């Protein structure tokens, strides 16, 4: 197993059953599994679905084993890197696509960002507990940050249950959690997405500093209805949107 892939294969049948139960699978559901690995969750999904499961696996040796175990009628498998996968050109309808997977720890944040851009109907992903906390954090907490706000632009997140290290092979050094993410009924319209991203990067890279220190422009910040002495973790998504509008209109 290539170490760079950061794979920890789940084998705990109780945890796997709880994941499938949490999905609330309905007739006609289209699922894409990211990183099926040795097929432990794949087996449960194929048994529960009434149509073929699509899956993306980066490890060629694992792809060969999955293809031998299930034919194309049950599993539509692509041996590819989910980070580089052309989601927009995949033929999948985002509104009708559900994502599930045990994400490699070393790419989970970057992959989540890609998936938010694809905007699927929902996602159920196993990630490090720390990442789960960041995904579902509330303003004013230490876990609240850029990833939290990226989730809120997409929709909502809830950490459903924790999964201990012993549920995986090899066991990781950290606990994991299953997180449910659901997209907004209607996309959130941003006045200037590039400016918003710039402000998020700048403020959260200096998260201990007040806005007047990390951004300057105290009068401009105040004109957006925000206290220049606030710190970034105290601001809601809509505070940041107002701030991005103010900075955009100044240009």
Backbone as CSV, one residue per row, in Angstrom:
resi,resn,N_x,N_y,N_z,CA_x,CA_y,CA_z,C_x,C_y,C_z
1,UNK,0.850,-1.198,0.000,0.000,0.000,0.000,0.884,1.246,0.000
2,UNK,0.817,2.083,-1.018,1.641,3.284,-1.051,1.334,4.196,0.130
3,UNK,2.363,4.529,0.905,2.165,5.341,2.100,1.594,6.717,1.782
4,UNK,1.943,7.252,0.583,1.512,8.591,0.224,0.000,8.704,0.103
5,UNK,-0.685,7.552,-0.089,-2.127,7.599,-0.282,-2.887,7.752,1.030
6,UNK,-2.224,7.501,2.140,-2.851,7.729,3.437,-4.091,6.889,3.680
7,UNK,-4.052,5.635,3.236,-5.242,4.795,3.328,-5.342,4.065,4.668
8,UNK,-6.521,4.107,5.242,-6.855,3.319,6.425,-8.177,2.637,6.099
9,UNK,-8.146,1.333,5.893,-9.319,0.613,5.414,-10.246,0.250,6.563
10,UNK,-11.503,0.601,6.455,-12.471,0.290,7.496,-12.905,-1.168,7.396
11,UNK,-12.938,-1.835,8.545,-13.356,-3.241,8.568,-14.443,-3.506,9.612
12,UNK,-14.763,-2.536,10.434,-15.745,-2.674,11.515,-17.146,-2.760,10.916
13,UNK,-17.736,-3.936,10.976,-19.048,-4.136,10.354,-20.144,-3.317,11.018
14,UNK,-20.024,-3.095,12.307,-21.023,-2.264,12.990,-20.967,-0.828,12.473
15,UNK,-19.753,-0.281,12.354,-19.599,1.079,11.844,-20.070,1.174,10.399
16,UNK,-19.747,0.178,9.590,-20.176,0.172,8.191,-21.702,0.147,8.095
17,UNK,-22.339,-0.660,8.933,-23.800,-0.720,8.941,-24.418,0.599,9.361
18,UNK,-23.806,1.272,10.337,-24.317,2.571,10.786,-24.188,3.624,9.686
19,UNK,-23.107,3.552,8.913,-22.931,4.494,7.809,-24.043,4.312,6.786
20,UNK,-24.293,3.071,6.391,-25.334,2.813,5.392,-26.703,3.220,5.920
21,UNK,-26.957,2.970,7.190,-28.232,3.376,7.784,-28.381,4.893,7.758
22,UNK,-27.276,5.612,8.019,-27.313,7.076,8.037,-27.606,7.653,6.660
23,UNK,-27.297,6.904,5.611,-27.516,7.395,4.255,-28.997,7.525,3.913
24,UNK,-29.839,6.719,4.533,-31.266,6.762,4.205,-31.495,6.538,2.713
25,UNK,-30.958,5.473,2.185,-30.993,5.207,0.741,-32.425,5.067,0.245
26,UNK,-32.696,5.749,-0.877,-34.026,5.725,-1.492,-33.954,5.096,-2.878
27,UNK,-35.076,4.560,-3.392,-35.067,3.992,-4.746,-34.586,5.028,-5.764
28,UNK,-33.711,4.608,-6.656,-33.233,5.481,-7.716,-32.055,6.355,-7.340
29,UNK,-31.587,6.292,-6.095,-30.464,7.122,-5.669,-29.206,6.820,-6.489
30,UNK,-28.502,7.885,-6.862,-27.225,7.770,-7.568,-26.117,8.083,-6.576
31,UNK,-25.291,7.093,-6.279,-24.199,7.268,-5.330,-22.851,7.153,-6.029
32,UNK,-21.925,7.990,-5.586,-20.521,7.879,-5.978,-19.723,7.637,-4.709
33,UNK,-19.020,6.508,-4.661,-18.153,6.235,-3.514,-16.735,6.665,-3.861
34,UNK,-16.148,7.465,-2.996,-14.764,7.902,-3.178,-13.860,7.028,-2.320
35,UNK,-12.884,6.406,-2.971,-11.917,5.580,-2.256,-12.510,4.297,-1.699
36,UNK,-13.079,3.432,-2.553,-13.662,2.181,-2.048,-12.643,1.244,-1.420
37,UNK,-11.365,1.396,-1.765,-10.325,0.590,-1.125,-10.502,-0.890,-1.371
38,UNK,-10.671,-1.648,-0.308,-10.832,-3.102,-0.419,-12.295,-3.520,-0.562
39,UNK,-13.211,-2.537,-0.565,-14.601,-2.847,-0.866,-15.493,-3.143,0.320
40,UNK,-15.072,-2.819,1.540,-15.891,-3.129,2.716,-17.206,-2.356,2.703
41,UNK,-17.139,-1.040,2.477,-18.365,-0.243,2.387,-19.060,-0.477,1.049
42,UNK,-18.284,-0.678,0.012,-18.819,-0.937,-1.329,-19.800,-2.099,-1.308
43,UNK,-19.441,-3.162,-0.607,-20.295,-4.343,-0.524,-21.660,-3.990,0.056
44,UNK,-21.672,-3.205,1.115,-22.939,-2.802,1.739,-23.753,-1.904,0.796
45,UNK,-23.073,-1.006,0.109,-23.773,-0.082,-0.785,-24.406,-0.822,-1.960
46,UNK,-23.658,-1.704,-2.568,-24.185,-2.457,-3.717,-25.409,-3.275,-3.304
47,UNK,-25.373,-3.826,-2.101,-26.508,-4.624,-1.611,-27.744,-3.756,-1.384
48,UNK,-27.545,-2.470,-1.058,-28.666,-1.597,-0.715,-29.226,-0.818,-1.897
49,UNK,-28.430,-0.635,-2.968,-28.846,0.191,-4.096,-29.605,-0.621,-5.136
50,UNK,-30.485,0.077,-5.865,-31.223,-0.578,-6.944,-30.673,-0.211,-8.316
51,UNK,-29.487,0.430,-8.311,-28.813,0.773,-9.565,-27.308,0.691,-9.327
52,UNK,-26.505,0.659,-10.387,-25.063,0.497,-10.180,-24.456,1.610,-9.333
53,UNK,-23.486,1.237,-8.524,-22.717,2.183,-7.735,-21.543,2.677,-8.580
54,UNK,-21.340,3.984,-8.594,-20.136,4.534,-9.218,-19.086,4.719,-8.145
55,UNK,-17.830,4.476,-8.500,-16.759,4.582,-7.522,-15.490,5.092,-8.192
56,UNK,-14.694,5.827,-7.403,-13.430,6.381,-7.873,-12.341,5.929,-6.910
57,UNK,-11.362,5.223,-7.434,-10.262,4.700,-6.624,-8.934,5.007,-7.317
58,UNK,-7.991,5.570,-6.571,-6.717,5.984,-7.152,-5.703,4.844,-7.272
59,UNK,-5.803,3.842,-6.397,-4.800,2.776,-6.320,-5.105,1.692,-7.359
60,UNK,-4.229,1.558,-8.356,-4.465,0.619,-9.454,-4.595,-0.812,-8.960
61,UNK,-3.783,-1.196,-7.982,-3.857,-2.570,-7.487,-5.205,-2.850,-6.831
62,UNK,-5.773,-1.855,-6.169,-7.093,-2.017,-5.565,-8.181,-2.016,-6.628
63,UNK,-8.012,-1.210,-7.664,-8.986,-1.187,-8.763,-9.135,-2.566,-9.375
64,UNK,-8.012,-3.228,-9.595,-8.047,-4.563,-10.209,-8.843,-5.533,-9.342
65,UNK,-8.635,-5.472,-8.037,-9.357,-6.369,-7.139,-10.848,-6.076,-7.101
66,UNK,-11.204,-4.802,-7.107,-12.623,-4.421,-7.103,-13.305,-4.857,-8.396
67,UNK,-12.623,-4.666,-9.519,-13.201,-5.047,-10.816,-13.419,-6.552,-10.912
68,UNK,-12.505,-7.313,-10.318,-12.652,-8.772,-10.334,-13.801,-9.220,-9.443
69,UNK,-14.020,-8.507,-8.357,-15.047,-8.911,-7.385,-16.450,-8.589,-7.866
70,UNK,-16.617,-7.425,-8.509,-17.935,-7.030,-8.988,-17.864,-6.690,-10.472
71,UNK,-18.831,-7.118,-11.215,-18.884,-6.775,-12.626,-19.400,-5.364,-12.830
72,UNK,-19.368,-4.920,-14.059,-19.773,-3.548,-14.381,-21.263,-3.317,-14.182
73,UNK,-22.049,-4.389,-14.105,-23.488,-4.212,-13.873,-23.766,-3.718,-12.456
74,UNK,-22.874,-4.045,-11.527,-23.063,-3.633,-10.134,-22.195,-2.435,-9.766
75,UNK,-21.007,-2.325,-10.415,-20.044,-1.306,-10.022,-19.448,-0.647,-11.255
76,UNK,-19.677,0.654,-11.392,-19.036,1.444,-12.441,-17.799,2.094,-11.821
77,UNK,-16.642,1.487,-12.022,-15.418,1.879,-11.348,-14.506,2.676,-12.266
78,UNK,-13.985,3.779,-11.748,-12.978,4.553,-12.459,-11.728,4.618,-11.594
79,UNK,-10.605,4.195,-12.169,-9.341,4.245,-11.452,-8.741,5.622,-11.711
80,UNK,-8.956,6.525,-10.785,-8.580,7.921,-10.992,-8.370,8.589,-9.642
81,UNK,-7.767,9.771,-9.689,-7.534,10.591,-8.509,-8.745,11.501,-8.320
82,UNK,-9.455,11.346,-7.204,-10.656,12.144,-6.969,-10.345,13.639,-6.916
83,UNK,-9.104,13.992,-6.537,-8.721,15.404,-6.502,-8.617,15.995,-7.909
84,UNK,-8.245,15.154,-8.875,-8.086,15.616,-10.255,-9.266,15.219,-11.132
85,UNK,-10.237,14.556,-10.569,-11.354,14.025,-11.341,-12.173,15.171,-11.960
86,UNK,-12.555,15.046,-13.236,-13.334,16.111,-13.893,-14.810,16.039,-13.519
87,UNK,-15.124,16.447,-12.307,-16.492,16.331,-11.815,-17.489,17.034,-12.733
88,UNK,-17.149,18.197,-13.219,-18.082,18.961,-14.053,-18.362,18.278,-15.386
89,UNK,-17.440,17.430,-15.835,-17.601,16.743,-17.123,-17.843,15.249,-16.960
90,UNK,-18.290,14.856,-15.787,-18.445,13.430,-15.482,-19.753,12.837,-15.994
91,UNK,-20.668,13.703,-16.434,-21.987,13.229,-16.832,-22.950,13.087,-15.669
92,UNK,-22.473,13.398,-14.480,-23.314,13.325,-13.284,-24.081,14.628,-13.103
93,UNK,-25.337,14.512,-12.725,-26.140,15.678,-12.379,-25.911,15.972,-10.894
94,UNK,-25.285,17.095,-10.560,-24.999,17.363,-9.146,-26.232,17.260,-8.252
95,UNK,-27.357,17.769,-8.733,-28.574,17.779,-7.917,-29.060,16.378,-7.581
96,UNK,-28.669,15.393,-8.386,-29.117,14.021,-8.158,-28.009,13.091,-7.711
97,UNK,-26.857,13.656,-7.365,-25.702,12.834,-6.996,-25.432,12.905,-5.504
98,UNK,-25.237,11.733,-4.912,-24.906,11.635,-3.501,-23.495,11.057,-3.371
99,UNK,-22.678,11.677,-2.544,-21.288,11.273,-2.369,-21.132,10.552,-1.042
100,UNK,-20.336,9.477,-1.040,-20.040,8.760,0.194,-18.593,8.283,0.113
101,UNK,-17.937,8.216,1.256,-16.580,7.689,1.214,-15.816,7.873,2.506
102,UNK,-14.808,7.030,2.651,-13.831,7.119,3.728,-12.642,7.849,3.124
103,UNK,-12.527,9.146,3.372,-11.553,9.978,2.669,-10.154,9.833,3.265
104,UNK,-9.135,9.725,2.412,-7.759,9.706,2.919,-7.484,10.975,3.719
105,UNK,-6.895,10.818,4.892,-6.709,11.953,5.781,-5.881,13.077,5.152
106,UNK,-4.871,12.694,4.343,-3.944,13.715,3.862,-4.506,14.578,2.739
107,UNK,-5.667,14.224,2.200,-6.264,15.059,1.148,-7.695,15.460,1.470
108,UNK,-8.177,15.157,2.663,-9.604,15.334,2.952,-10.055,16.787,2.789
109,UNK,-9.269,17.739,3.283,-9.678,19.144,3.195,-9.693,19.625,1.749
110,UNK,-8.632,19.314,0.996,-8.571,19.721,-0.407,-9.684,19.068,-1.218
111,UNK,-9.972,17.808,-0.927,-11.017,17.111,-1.662,-12.394,17.676,-1.343
112,UNK,-12.629,18.016,-0.082,-13.906,18.620,0.278,-14.122,19.919,-0.490
113,UNK,-13.058,20.708,-0.634,-13.158,21.970,-1.368,-13.562,21.716,-2.820
114,UNK,-12.983,20.695,-3.449,-13.357,20.335,-4.818,-14.827,19.907,-4.897
115,UNK,-15.254,19.142,-3.916,-16.625,18.641,-3.921,-17.640,19.755,-3.699
116,UNK,-17.275,20.754,-2.903,-18.176,21.894,-2.734,-18.408,22.585,-4.075
117,UNK,-17.384,22.651,-4.905,-17.518,23.260,-6.227,-18.456,22.438,-7.108
118,UNK,-18.387,21.115,-6.991,-19.274,20.247,-7.770,-20.721,20.393,-7.306
119,UNK,-20.925,20.614,-6.001,-22.240,20.910,-5.425,-23.215,19.735,-5.507
120,UNK,-22.823,18.551,-4.995,-23.740,17.405,-5.014,-24.896,17.591,-4.037
121,UNK,-25.903,16.721,-4.173,-27.082,16.813,-3.308,-26.714,16.680,-1.836
122,UNK,-25.869,15.709,-1.530,-25.368,15.568,-0.169,-24.105,14.719,-0.169
123,UNK,-23.451,14.715,0.972,-22.229,13.940,1.150,-22.220,13.332,2.542
124,UNK,-21.756,12.098,2.610,-21.508,11.450,3.893,-20.075,10.944,3.832
125,UNK,-19.189,11.579,4.604,-17.769,11.268,4.503,-17.177,10.982,5.873
126,UNK,-16.266,10.008,5.892,-15.507,9.696,7.097,-14.197,10.469,7.024
127,UNK,-13.964,11.302,8.023,-12.770,12.145,8.079,-12.212,12.114,9.503
128,UNK,-11.035,12.687,9.680,-10.503,12.836,11.027,-11.488,13.611,11.895
129,UNK,-11.535,13.273,13.171,-12.440,13.973,14.084,-12.163,15.472,14.086
130,UNK,-10.887,15.867,13.990,-10.530,17.284,13.961,-11.155,17.979,12.753
131,UNK,-11.105,17.314,11.595,-11.709,17.882,10.386,-13.223,17.938,10.536
132,UNK,-13.806,16.891,11.111,-15.251,16.882,11.346,-15.663,18.067,12.210
133,UNK,-14.858,18.363,13.225,-15.151,19.505,14.102,-15.079,20.815,13.336
134,UNK,-14.122,20.924,12.423,-13.991,22.148,11.623,-15.163,22.293,10.655
135,UNK,-15.593,21.196,10.077,-16.703,21.245,9.133,-17.992,21.713,9.794
136,UNK,-18.222,21.295,11.020,-19.495,21.567,11.691,-19.390,22.623,12.799
137,UNK,-18.287,23.371,12.833,-18.049,24.334,13.917,-19.034,25.499,13.880
138,UNK,-19.152,26.156,15.010,-19.967,27.374,15.105,-19.045,28.541,15.412
139,UNK,-19.491,29.746,15.080,-18.687,30.952,15.294,-18.293,31.083,16.762
140,UNK,-17.078,31.563,16.981,-16.600,31.783,18.334,-15.829,30.622,18.917
141,UNK,-15.729,29.504,18.185,-14.988,28.342,18.670,-13.649,28.231,17.956
142,UNK,-12.730,27.451,18.533,-11.391,27.304,17.972,-11.411,26.576,16.631
143,UNK,-12.397,25.715,16.420,-12.452,24.933,15.176,-13.012,25.736,14.008
144,UNK,-13.628,26.866,14.293,-14.277,27.694,13.268,-13.220,28.353,12.390
145,UNK,-13.382,28.208,11.069,-12.389,28.791,10.173,-12.835,28.764,8.727
146,UNK,-11.874,28.833,7.824,-12.179,28.906,6.397,-12.964,27.695,5.917
147,UNK,-12.606,26.497,6.398,-13.321,25.300,5.966,-14.775,25.344,6.429
148,UNK,-15.008,25.815,7.640,-16.377,25.957,8.154,-17.205,26.855,7.242
149,UNK,-16.615,27.964,6.831,-17.339,28.920,6.003,-17.530,28.394,4.584
150,UNK,-16.588,27.603,4.094,-16.774,26.957,2.790,-17.968,26.012,2.836
151,UNK,-18.117,25.295,3.955,-19.288,24.430,4.144,-20.569,25.262,4.112
152,UNK,-20.569,26.379,4.813,-21.781,27.184,4.920,-22.182,27.794,3.575
153,UNK,-21.217,28.074,2.721,-21.550,28.529,1.374,-22.241,27.398,0.620
154,UNK,-21.740,26.174,0.799,-22.333,24.994,0.158,-23.675,24.624,0.783
155,UNK,-23.733,24.579,2.110,-24.957,24.147,2.783,-24.752,24.026,4.281
156,UNK,-24.934,22.818,4.807,-24.811,22.604,6.243,-24.070,21.303,6.510
157,UNK,-23.519,21.186,7.713,-22.771,19.990,8.100,-23.153,19.566,9.506
158,UNK,-23.171,18.251,9.707,-23.441,17.693,11.034,-22.559,16.471,11.225
159,UNK,-21.829,16.442,12.332,-21.035,15.269,12.682,-21.959,14.249,13.337
160,UNK,-22.120,13.080,12.717,-23.134,12.121,13.153,-22.649,11.189,14.260
161,UNK,-21.470,10.605,14.086,-20.929,9.745,15.140,-19.440,9.526,14.914
162,UNK,-18.745,9.217,16.018,-17.304,8.976,15.947,-17.015,7.510,15.640
163,UNK,-15.848,7.281,15.058,-15.397,5.937,14.710,-13.993,5.772,15.275
164,UNK,-13.766,4.798,16.161,-12.461,4.665,16.827,-11.389,4.100,15.898
165,UNK,-10.119,4.291,16.255,-9.020,3.803,15.418,-9.087,2.312,15.121
166,UNK,-9.564,1.528,16.080,-9.611,0.079,15.895,-10.555,-0.388,14.808
167,UNK,-11.370,0.512,14.269,-12.293,0.156,13.188,-11.599,0.100,11.833
168,UNK,-10.300,0.484,11.808,-9.560,0.573,10.554,-8.323,-0.311,10.577
169,UNK,-7.859,-0.637,9.380,-6.600,-1.357,9.218,-5.775,-0.667,8.139
170,UNK,-4.572,-0.203,8.464,-4.006,-0.112,9.818,-4.732,0.949,10.625
171,UNK,-4.752,0.816,11.957,-5.461,1.816,12.769,-4.745,3.155,12.735
172,UNK,-5.457,4.241,12.477,-4.829,5.573,12.514,-4.532,5.976,13.955
173,UNK,-3.797,7.056,14.107,-3.453,7.541,15.435,-4.510,8.484,15.989
174,UNK,-5.557,8.730,15.220,-6.600,9.668,15.630,-7.968,9.011,15.478
175,UNK,-8.968,9.592,16.138,-10.349,9.162,15.952,-10.897,9.772,14.667
176,UNK,-11.890,9.119,14.115,-12.563,9.600,12.914,-14.018,9.881,13.230
177,UNK,-14.725,10.443,12.266,-16.156,10.710,12.441,-16.836,10.695,11.082
178,UNK,-18.101,10.316,11.086,-18.921,10.417,9.881,-19.619,11.769,9.901
179,UNK,-19.433,12.516,8.830,-20.043,13.841,8.715,-21.060,13.829,7.577
180,UNK,-22.216,14.392,7.842,-23.260,14.555,6.824,-23.280,16.015,6.376
181,UNK,-23.179,16.217,5.060,-23.230,17.558,4.491,-24.364,17.607,3.476
182,UNK,-25.177,18.632,3.575,-26.345,18.778,2.697,-26.300,20.145,2.035
183,UNK,-26.473,20.179,0.726,-26.360,21.451,0.022,-27.584,22.333,0.241
184,UNK,-27.417,23.622,-0.002,-28.519,24.569,0.118,-29.596,24.278,-0.925
185,UNK,-30.873,24.500,-0.581,-31.929,24.331,-1.583,-31.717,25.224,-2.796
186,UNK,-31.228,26.434,-2.542,-30.890,27.378,-3.613,-29.463,27.860,-3.384
187,UNK,-28.662,27.980,-4.453,-27.276,28.440,-4.278,-27.215,29.813,-3.630
188,UNK,-26.192,30.007,-2.812,-25.984,31.296,-2.172,-25.283,32.222,-3.164
189,UNK,-25.883,33.357,-3.453,-25.313,34.301,-4.405,-24.306,35.200,-3.687
190,UNK,-23.088,35.196,-4.159,-22.026,35.987,-3.552,-21.723,37.202,-4.421
191,UNK,-21.634,38.386,-3.828,-21.365,39.585,-4.633,-19.987,39.571,-5.283
192,UNK,-18.995,38.970,-4.596,-17.633,38.902,-5.131,-16.931,37.726,-4.458
193,UNK,-17.034,36.540,-5.083,-16.479,35.323,-4.484,-14.969,35.409,-4.321
194,UNK,-14.286,36.035,-5.291,-12.828,36.148,-5.212,-12.413,37.032,-4.040
195,UNK,-13.132,38.125,-3.831,-12.818,39.004,-2.705,-13.111,38.307,-1.380
196,UNK,-14.211,37.569,-1.334,-14.546,36.833,-0.113,-13.432,35.852,0.230
197,UNK,-12.972,35.093,-0.751,-11.895,34.135,-0.514,-10.624,34.841,-0.057
198,UNK,-10.320,35.973,-0.658,-9.132,36.746,-0.275,-9.219,37.183,1.182
199,UNK,-10.378,37.669,1.595,-10.547,38.126,2.974,-10.462,36.970,3.961
200,UNK,-11.041,35.831,3.595,-10.985,34.657,4.473,-9.541,34.195,4.662
201,UNK,-8.804,34.124,3.563,-7.404,33.707,3.656,-6.604,34.670,4.526
202,UNK,-6.804,35.951,4.300,-6.002,36.951,5.009,-6.333,36.998,6.491
203,UNK,-7.595,36.969,6.821,-7.963,37.089,8.238,-7.675,35.810,9.024
204,UNK,-7.967,34.642,8.450,-7.760,33.411,9.210,-6.297,32.970,9.240
205,UNK,-5.467,33.533,8.358,-4.031,33.281,8.476,-3.448,34.067,9.646
206,UNK,-4.233,35.042,10.131,-3.831,35.850,11.290,-4.991,35.877,12.286
207,UNK,-5.515,34.708,12.581,-6.782,34.634,13.293,-6.745,35.231,14.700
208,UNK,-5.587,35.386,15.300,-5.519,35.980,16.636,-5.547,37.505,16.591
209,UNK,-5.412,38.049,15.415,-5.383,39.509,15.279,-6.791,40.072,15.047
210,UNK,-7.010,41.281,15.511,-8.256,41.976,15.214,-8.297,42.324,13.729
211,UNK,-9.501,42.532,13.226,-9.656,42.841,11.804,-8.900,44.102,11.412
212,UNK,-8.876,45.087,12.299,-8.187,46.343,11.966,-6.693,46.126,11.793
213,UNK,-6.151,45.052,12.410,-4.729,44.747,12.260,-4.463,43.915,11.012
214,UNK,-5.331,42.946,10.741,-5.099,42.057,9.599,-5.538,42.670,8.278
215,UNK,-6.531,43.559,8.330,-7.058,44.158,7.102,-6.793,45.651,6.983
216,UNK,-6.551,46.322,8.115,-6.501,47.783,8.085,-7.908,48.293,7.784
217,UNK,-8.003,49.487,7.229,-9.297,49.990,6.727,-10.395,49.966,7.796
218,UNK,-10.091,50.456,8.992,-11.087,50.401,10.074,-12.401,51.071,9.695
219,UNK,-12.340,52.203,9.033,-13.565,52.908,8.656,-14.381,52.080,7.660
220,UNK,-13.696,51.425,6.737,-14.390,50.593,5.750,-15.036,49.391,6.428
221,UNK,-14.329,48.791,7.352,-14.880,47.650,8.101,-16.119,48.102,8.874
222,UNK,-16.008,49.252,9.507,-17.127,49.780,10.287,-18.323,50.100,9.387
223,UNK,-18.050,50.542,8.155,-19.138,50.866,7.227,-19.943,49.638,6.830
224,UNK,-19.336,48.447,6.985,-20.044,47.195,6.692,-20.829,46.699,7.906
225,UNK,-20.828,47.498,8.975,-21.570,47.119,10.175,-20.827,46.123,11.040
226,UNK,-19.492,46.117,10.934,-18.674,45.151,11.659,-17.673,45.892,12.529
227,UNK,-17.465,45.389,13.729,-16.530,45.991,14.670,-15.095,45.721,14.205
228,UNK,-14.291,46.744,13.943,-12.903,46.536,13.510,-12.045,45.800,14.536
229,UNK,-12.504,45.755,15.791,-11.736,45.067,16.820,-12.150,43.611,16.991
230,UNK,-13.086,43.157,16.153,-13.484,41.751,16.187,-12.389,40.883,15.574
231,UNK,-12.368,39.619,15.964,-11.464,38.638,15.374,-12.254,37.772,14.393
232,UNK,-11.593,37.153,13.411,-12.336,36.485,12.337,-13.285,35.388,12.809
233,UNK,-12.920,34.651,13.868,-13.798,33.568,14.315,-15.086,34.080,14.953
234,UNK,-15.177,35.391,15.153,-16.401,35.976,15.711,-17.402,36.364,14.629
235,UNK,-16.985,36.322,13.364,-17.837,36.771,12.264,-18.601,35.613,11.637
236,UNK,-19.851,35.860,11.308,-20.650,34.874,10.573,-20.302,34.944,9.084
237,UNK,-20.804,33.976,8.337,-20.608,34.010,6.884,-21.169,35.297,6.307
238,UNK,-22.325,35.719,6.772,-22.961,36.907,6.202,-22.226,38.185,6.603
239,UNK,-21.540,38.168,7.745,-20.652,39.278,8.087,-19.534,39.378,7.043
240,UNK,-18.944,38.240,6.708,-17.862,38.232,5.719,-18.371,38.639,4.337
241,UNK,-19.589,38.260,4.010,-20.150,38.661,2.718,-20.325,40.181,2.664
242,UNK,-20.833,40.760,3.751,-20.955,42.221,3.799,-19.592,42.892,3.687
243,UNK,-18.612,42.292,4.350,-17.260,42.832,4.316,-16.684,42.747,2.903
244,UNK,-16.915,41.634,2.219,-16.402,41.491,0.853,-17.062,42.484,-0.087
245,UNK,-18.330,42.760,0.146,-19.021,43.757,-0.700,-18.417,45.151,-0.487
246,UNK,-18.146,45.495,0.760,-17.573,46.795,1.066,-16.197,46.956,0.420
247,UNK,-15.362,45.932,0.495,-14.019,46.006,-0.084,-14.091,46.014,-1.600
248,UNK,-15.060,45.298,-2.182,-15.214,45.285,-3.641,-15.640,46.646,-4.163
249,UNK,-16.571,47.280,-3.470,-17.090,48.572,-3.932,-16.066,49.687,-3.776
250,UNK,-15.081,49.475,-2.926,-14.044,50.480,-2.726,-13.099,50.547,-3.936
251,UNK,-12.952,49.425,-4.664,-11.979,49.374,-5.766,-12.367,50.300,-6.921
